[in-house]
């Protein structure tokens, strides 16, 4: 029994696997970091330099390292912000992944302690977690500049340990499960009002306001909240089952696209490509191979 | 190689324990972990816990040397979408540390605001921060931000 458990553990977490799922996640993460970078670029002065209104997480104490966490002059803030872009491009292209992930993680911690702590929502934690795990994963062992320069092909690949892919999958499942459990019992999630008000609060998009003006009966909102709870309950199971995965991906993607369209929280879209963590890397390789073959113009 | 596998297995086991603990916390509000670790991992599985039927926005008044009060435009200081702006204005990380830390946070903001405004040629002898709150409306975010519906509340207690 114990021997079987040990073997299962080894097979699931420690055996080498193809890196294609991790590479897809790496490219999505790099793209998200770059999008985030452009999103905050116009506000570097406000959030990260001494020109804005921003509270450092720790009160700076004279003579201690916490002085490093006071807001720097704009020039230094811009320089560090520029390094974050280079790191994000490195991650996207798969060049020096370990180094650039460490740099990006360090800078994200730094910027968070300066200002993002006032906006540290679940997505920010997930982003950072994904960055750290992918940084250690060898996700640059295919579809990367590294493979292009070392092996002469973007599609060349080397096996990587399975645990980073498994941990990201477990975290996504745990996130949906934890969110679902809380929505099941939190008092404000027992009716559709929370959704109705979500359409008219500070996060709401113009589309959400239009939908609010349709005067839909509360029963519609009640039903939508129940549907969301069922979705959160099913996703942690269905995402693992190859037979139902495509439905889980579709339902999860629809949910996150809906949140983006109604509440503008586009950052959760990163979870959609992270579903690759649940897919056998060989299937991803086959899928992308078919896609590139179909995209290539015929020479006949 | 064997040592490496053992270390990796230990790390995975630790991660699984922390995540399971965070999952248990979502339902039972009990944890075996120190608060900062729990907060991080629980934070990755926390939806927004409730809703308000009112909008909130931080507003600042500055007292001029002549003794008159005038409103200060905070928009340049809190850029981004309305939701994100409000999220930041609440100083949630300070609020989690209690009333005293929240008060200090707003005092620091007021001090920074006074200094920054002075650099732009607007000197104030006093800065007062508060929140405007008004009912949400389907016709738009600011639709009911009218004198009859808007209250000005203390930024610390929000009352």
Interface residues (C-beta under 8 A of the other chain):
Chain A: X9 X13 X14 X42 X43 X46 X51 X52 X53 X54 X55 X57 X117 X118 X119 X120 X121 X122 X125 X126 X129 X161 X163 X167 X170 X171 X174 X175 X177 X178 X179 X181 X182 X183 X185 X186 X187 X188 X189 X193 X194 X197 X198 X199 X200 X201 X202 X203 X204 X209 X212 X213 X263 X264
Chain B: X5 X8 X9 X12 X15 X16 X19 X22 X23 X26 X27 X40 X42 X43 X44 X45 X46 X47 X49 X50 X51 X52 X53 X55 X74 X76 X77 X78 X79 X80 X81 X82 X83 X84 X85 X86 X87 X88 X90 X91 X92 X93 X94 X105 X108 X109 X112 X113 X116 X136 X137 X138 X139 X140 X141
